[in-house]
């Protein structure tokens, strides 16, 4: 049996008839840049998240970068973040001219350890950037209390957590701003790159509208040095269709994740399985397990036709791109441990039940 780690083809087959009309409408209208569908999606997606404003940009990375700028973060500032995440999170901080300051993660959720944040705060700290990794929400109440106490901005990285809930409230609705990626494999994915910043702040929204479009107020009137970072109308049209299915797709992911967990436990397979905290509704962008001798296990699964991925084998503080920060191996032990053990199993809404059973049976054979 061949088992892909994800499949975009099956999702497209289910919704292709819904997409054809909106795409043709954009093509025939010629409104490819900041067209009507962008404006509508900028209303519909923040409304889904329980937030007032949304500004579409060309990627999740730009969402992070421009959100930092819109929140007043710049040269000489520090932003607290975790080292166990995709490098784009730190790059958004760096692109704004600020310095990422790392805090280690919790071993159960793989999210930032909120209890360690205050020790990392200095006079230069301007913001905290929590990442809702793999679709599991960060423990936001104590984090927001720390931010309020120290007068810090909070920018949520929700790139892997579209629709996830923290205490019955959508992620992205807690901070000063929140950033989403619509990369094709995300829970809500476009047919290319795309991103959005959402916020309840009118000032942040207005600044983002300038920053994403050359800093212009009128057609040839530029009031600040901005960027070319606009969500394509075609992508917005597709995302509007897919947004209607997001909750259903997330429930399918949860069903698959629960089946994985049930079968692994029933078979007493020696893995560390994903955790779902009492305060969280996990949307399982990925289903990560921790396993010893990961490379060998990965190779044996591949021999059985099962594709898996490693997220993320090198923590950000040990990447060459960030060697200027002066970190060394051993600085963030939990992050480093997870980087060596995490293996992401096949996970997407249409994942067949028989493939999940085959994956578990293969693990049982390999780890017997």
C-alpha positions as CSV (number, residue, x, y, z in Angstrom):
1,X,0.0,0.0,0.0
2,X,1.2,3.5,-0.8
3,X,0.4,6.2,1.8
4,X,1.1,9.8,1.2
5,X,1.8,12.2,4.0
6,X,-0.8,14.5,2.5
7,X,-2.8,14.8,-0.6
8,X,-4.2,17.9,-2.3
9,X,-5.8,16.1,-5.2
10,X,-8.6,14.5,-3.2
11,X,-9.7,17.8,-1.7
12,X,-9.7,19.4,-5.1
13,X,-11.8,16.6,-6.5
14,X,-14.4,17.2,-3.8
15,X,-14.8,21.0,-4.4
16,X,-13.7,21.5,-8.1
17,X,-17.2,22.3,-9.2
18,X,-17.6,25.0,-6.5
19,X,-14.3,26.6,-7.5
20,X,-14.8,26.9,-11.2
21,X,-17.4,29.6,-11.1
22,X,-15.6,32.0,-8.8
23,X,-12.3,31.5,-10.6
24,X,-13.9,32.2,-14.0
25,X,-15.5,35.3,-12.6
26,X,-12.2,36.7,-11.5
27,X,-10.6,35.9,-14.8
28,X,-13.3,37.5,-16.9
29,X,-13.5,40.5,-14.7
30,X,-9.7,41.2,-14.9
31,X,-9.6,42.3,-11.3
32,X,-6.5,40.3,-10.4
33,X,-5.0,42.7,-7.9
34,X,-7.0,43.7,-4.8
35,X,-10.3,42.7,-6.5
36,X,-13.7,42.2,-5.0
37,X,-12.9,38.7,-3.6
38,X,-10.0,40.0,-1.6
39,X,-12.3,42.6,0.1
40,X,-14.9,40.0,0.8
41,X,-12.4,37.4,2.2
42,X,-11.0,40.2,4.3
43,X,-14.4,40.4,5.9
44,X,-15.3,36.7,6.0
45,X,-12.1,35.3,7.5
46,X,-11.7,37.7,10.4
47,X,-15.4,37.2,11.1
48,X,-14.9,33.5,11.2
49,X,-12.1,34.1,13.8
50,X,-14.1,36.5,15.8
51,X,-12.0,39.5,15.0
52,X,-13.0,42.9,13.4
53,X,-10.3,43.4,10.7
54,X,-8.3,41.4,8.1
55,X,-5.6,42.4,5.6
56,X,-4.6,39.9,3.0
57,X,-0.9,39.7,2.1
58,X,1.1,37.5,-0.2
59,X,2.4,34.9,2.3
60,X,2.4,33.8,5.9
61,X,6.0,35.1,6.2
62,X,5.0,38.6,5.1
63,X,2.0,38.4,7.5
64,X,4.5,38.0,10.4
65,X,6.9,40.6,9.0
66,X,4.3,43.3,8.3
67,X,2.4,42.5,11.6
68,X,5.7,43.3,13.5
69,X,6.1,46.6,11.6
70,X,2.4,47.5,12.1
71,X,2.8,46.9,15.9
72,X,5.7,49.3,16.0
73,X,8.5,46.7,16.3
74,X,11.8,47.6,14.7
75,X,15.6,48.0,15.1
76,X,16.8,47.4,18.6
77,X,13.7,45.7,19.8
78,X,13.4,42.1,21.1
79,X,10.6,39.7,20.5
80,X,10.1,36.5,22.5
81,X,9.5,33.4,20.5
82,X,10.3,29.7,20.7
83,X,13.1,28.0,18.7
84,X,11.1,24.9,17.8
85,X,9.0,26.2,14.8
86,X,9.5,26.9,11.1
87,X,12.1,29.5,10.6
88,X,9.6,31.9,9.0
89,X,8.4,32.8,12.5
90,X,11.9,34.2,13.4
91,X,12.5,35.6,10.0
92,X,9.4,37.8,10.3
93,X,11.0,39.3,13.5
94,X,14.4,39.7,11.8
95,X,12.9,41.3,8.7
96,X,11.4,44.0,10.9
97,X,14.9,44.7,12.2
98,X,14.2,43.2,15.7
99,X,16.0,40.3,17.5
100,X,14.3,37.0,18.3
101,X,14.8,36.0,21.9
102,X,14.1,32.3,22.4
103,X,12.2,30.5,25.2
104,X,12.0,26.7,25.3
105,X,8.9,24.7,24.7
106,X,6.6,22.5,26.7
107,X,7.2,18.9,26.1
108,X,3.5,17.9,26.0
109,X,2.2,20.6,23.6
110,X,5.4,21.6,21.7
111,X,4.3,25.2,22.3
112,X,6.2,27.9,24.1
113,X,6.6,27.3,27.9
114,X,4.7,30.3,29.2
115,X,6.2,29.8,32.7
116,X,9.6,30.7,31.3
117,X,8.6,33.9,29.4
118,X,9.1,36.4,32.2
119,X,12.7,35.4,32.7
120,X,13.4,36.3,29.1
121,X,12.0,39.8,29.3
122,X,14.4,42.7,29.2
123,X,14.1,46.5,28.7
124,X,14.3,45.9,25.0
125,X,11.4,43.4,24.8
126,X,8.6,44.8,22.7
127,X,6.4,41.7,22.0
128,X,5.7,38.0,22.5
129,X,5.1,35.9,19.5
130,X,3.4,32.7,20.4
131,X,3.1,29.9,17.8
132,X,0.1,27.6,17.9
133,X,2.2,24.7,16.6
134,X,0.8,21.8,14.7
135,X,-2.8,23.1,15.4
136,X,-2.6,23.0,19.2
137,X,-3.3,26.4,20.9
138,X,-0.8,28.0,23.2
139,X,-2.0,28.6,26.8
140,X,-3.1,32.1,26.1
141,X,-4.6,33.4,29.4
142,X,-1.3,33.4,31.4
143,X,0.6,34.6,28.4
144,X,-1.8,37.6,27.9
145,X,-1.4,38.4,31.7
146,X,2.4,38.6,31.3
147,X,2.0,40.8,28.2
148,X,-0.3,43.2,30.0
149,X,1.9,43.3,33.1
150,X,4.9,44.3,31.0
151,X,3.1,46.4,28.4
152,X,4.1,44.1,25.6
153,X,2.4,43.5,22.2
154,X,1.2,40.0,21.4
155,X,1.4,38.7,17.8
156,X,-0.1,35.2,17.3
157,X,1.4,32.9,14.7
158,X,-1.7,30.9,13.6
159,X,-0.1,29.5,10.4
160,X,-0.9,25.9,11.4
161,X,-4.0,26.5,13.5
162,X,-6.9,27.8,11.4
163,X,-10.1,27.2,13.4
164,X,-8.3,25.9,16.6
165,X,-10.0,26.8,19.9
166,X,-8.6,28.0,23.2
167,X,-11.4,27.8,25.8
168,X,-14.1,28.0,23.1
169,X,-12.5,31.0,21.5
170,X,-10.7,30.9,18.1
171,X,-6.9,31.4,18.1
172,X,-6.0,34.7,16.5
173,X,-8.5,36.6,18.6
174,X,-6.3,37.1,21.6
175,X,-3.3,39.2,20.6
176,X,-2.9,42.7,19.1
177,X,-2.5,40.9,15.7
178,X,-2.5,37.4,14.4
179,X,-0.9,35.9,11.3
180,X,-2.1,33.2,9.0
181,X,-0.5,31.4,6.1
182,X,-2.6,30.0,3.3
183,X,0.2,27.8,1.9
184,X,-1.5,24.9,0.0
185,X,-1.0,22.3,2.7
186,X,-2.4,24.3,5.5
187,X,-5.8,23.5,7.1
188,X,-7.1,26.4,4.9
189,X,-4.8,26.4,1.9
190,X,-4.8,28.4,-1.4
191,X,-3.6,27.2,-4.8
192,X,-0.3,29.0,-4.1
193,X,1.1,31.4,-1.5
194,X,-1.1,33.7,0.5
195,X,-1.5,35.1,4.0
196,X,-3.5,37.4,6.3
197,X,-3.1,39.5,9.4
198,X,-6.2,39.9,11.5
199,X,-6.6,42.4,14.3
200,X,-9.2,44.2,16.4
201,X,-7.2,47.4,16.1
202,X,-8.2,50.0,13.5
203,X,-4.7,51.6,13.7
204,X,-3.0,48.3,13.0
205,X,-5.3,47.6,10.1
206,X,-4.8,51.0,8.5
207,X,-1.0,50.7,8.9
208,X,-1.1,47.2,7.3
209,X,-3.1,48.5,4.3
210,X,-0.3,51.0,3.7
211,X,2.5,48.6,4.3
212,X,1.2,45.9,1.9
213,X,0.7,48.3,-1.0
214,X,3.8,50.5,-1.4
215,X,2.8,52.7,1.4
216,X,0.4,54.5,-0.8
217,X,-2.6,56.5,0.2
218,X,-3.7,57.5,-3.3
219,X,-2.6,56.1,-6.6
220,X,0.7,58.0,-6.7
221,X,0.7,59.4,-3.1
222,X,3.1,57.4,-0.8
223,X,3.1,58.3,2.8
224,X,5.6,55.7,4.0
225,X,8.0,53.2,2.6
226,X,5.8,50.2,2.0
227,X,6.1,46.8,0.2
228,X,4.4,44.9,-2.6
229,X,2.6,42.2,-0.6
230,X,-0.9,41.7,-1.7
231,X,-3.2,38.7,-1.6
232,X,-4.1,37.7,-5.2
233,X,-7.8,38.0,-6.1
234,X,-7.7,34.5,-7.6
235,X,-6.4,33.0,-4.3
236,X,-9.0,35.0,-2.3
237,X,-11.8,33.6,-4.5
238,X,-10.6,30.0,-3.9
239,X,-10.1,30.6,-0.2
240,X,-13.7,32.0,0.1
241,X,-15.0,28.7,-1.2
242,X,-12.7,26.6,1.0
243,X,-13.5,28.6,4.1
244,X,-17.0,27.2,4.0
245,X,-15.6,23.7,4.4
246,X,-12.9,24.4,7.0
247,X,-14.8,23.3,10.1
248,X,-15.8,20.0,8.4
249,X,-12.2,19.4,7.3
250,X,-10.9,20.1,10.8
251,X,-13.4,17.6,12.3
252,X,-12.1,15.0,9.8
253,X,-8.6,15.7,10.9
254,X,-9.6,15.3,14.5
255,X,-11.4,12.0,13.7
256,X,-8.3,10.6,12.0
257,X,-6.0,11.8,14.9
258,X,-8.3,10.2,17.5
259,X,-8.2,6.9,15.5
260,X,-4.4,7.0,15.3
261,X,-4.2,7.6,19.1
262,X,-6.8,4.8,19.9
263,X,-5.0,2.2,17.7
264,X,-1.5,3.1,18.9
265,X,-2.6,2.8,22.5
266,X,-4.5,-0.4,22.0
267,X,-1.4,-1.9,20.4
268,X,0.9,-0.7,23.2
269,X,3.3,0.9,20.6
270,X,6.2,2.7,22.1
271,X,5.6,6.2,20.8
272,X,5.0,9.6,22.4
273,X,1.6,10.6,21.0
274,X,0.2,14.1,20.5
275,X,-1.4,15.7,23.5
276,X,-4.6,17.7,23.6
277,X,-4.8,20.0,26.7
278,X,-8.1,20.5,28.5
279,X,-8.2,24.2,27.3
280,X,-7.6,23.3,23.7
281,X,-9.4,22.1,20.6
282,X,-6.6,20.8,18.5
283,X,-7.1,20.9,14.7
284,X,-4.2,18.6,13.8
285,X,-2.4,20.4,11.0
286,X,0.0,17.6,11.6
287,X,0.0,14.4,13.6
288,X,3.5,14.3,15.2
289,X,4.8,11.4,17.2
290,X,8.1,11.0,18.9
291,X,10.2,8.0,18.3
292,X,13.7,6.8,19.1
293,X,16.0,6.0,16.1
294,X,13.8,8.1,13.9
295,X,15.9,7.8,10.7
296,X,15.7,4.0,10.8
297,X,12.0,4.0,11.5
298,X,11.4,6.5,8.7
299,X,13.3,4.4,6.2
300,X,11.5,1.2,7.2
301,X,8.1,3.0,6.8
302,X,9.2,4.2,3.4
303,X,10.0,0.6,2.4
304,X,6.4,-0.2,3.2
305,X,5.2,2.7,1.0
306,X,4.5,5.1,3.9
307,X,5.8,8.6,3.5
308,X,6.5,10.7,6.7
309,X,8.2,14.0,7.3
310,X,10.5,15.5,10.0
311,X,9.3,18.7,11.6
312,X,11.8,20.4,12.4
313,X,15.2,18.6,12.5
314,X,17.2,21.7,13.2
315,X,15.9,24.2,15.9
316,X,16.2,27.8,14.9
317,X,18.8,28.7,17.4
318,X,21.2,26.2,15.8
319,X,20.5,27.3,12.2
320,X,23.5,28.9,10.4
321,X,21.2,31.8,9.6
322,X,21.0,32.7,13.3
323,X,24.6,31.9,14.4
324,X,25.0,35.6,15.1
325,X,22.8,35.2,18.2
326,X,25.6,33.1,19.8
327,X,23.6,30.1,20.8
328,X,25.0,26.6,21.2
329,X,23.7,23.0,21.5
330,X,22.2,22.5,24.9
331,X,20.7,26.0,25.3
332,X,17.1,24.8,24.7
333,X,17.1,21.1,25.7
334,X,13.4,20.3,25.1
335,X,13.3,21.9,21.7
336,X,16.5,20.0,20.7
337,X,15.2,16.7,22.0
338,X,12.0,17.1,20.0
339,X,13.9,18.1,16.9
340,X,15.7,14.7,17.1
341,X,12.6,12.6,17.7
342,X,9.5,14.1,16.0
343,X,8.1,12.2,13.0
344,X,5.0,13.6,11.3
345,X,2.6,10.9,10.1
346,X,0.2,11.1,7.1
347,X,-2.6,13.6,8.0
348,X,-5.1,15.4,5.8
349,X,-8.9,15.5,5.9
350,X,-9.6,12.8,3.3
351,X,-7.1,10.3,4.8
352,X,-8.7,6.8,4.4
353,X,-9.2,4.8,7.6
354,X,-7.6,1.8,6.1
355,X,-4.4,3.8,5.5
356,X,-4.3,4.8,9.2
357,X,-4.7,1.2,10.2
358,X,-1.9,0.2,7.8
359,X,0.4,2.9,9.3
360,X,-0.3,1.7,12.8
361,X,0.2,-2.0,11.8
362,X,3.5,-1.1,10.2
363,X,4.7,0.7,13.3
364,X,3.8,-2.4,15.4
365,X,5.9,-4.6,13.1
366,X,8.8,-2.2,13.0
367,X,8.9,-1.5,16.7
368,X,8.0,-5.0,17.9
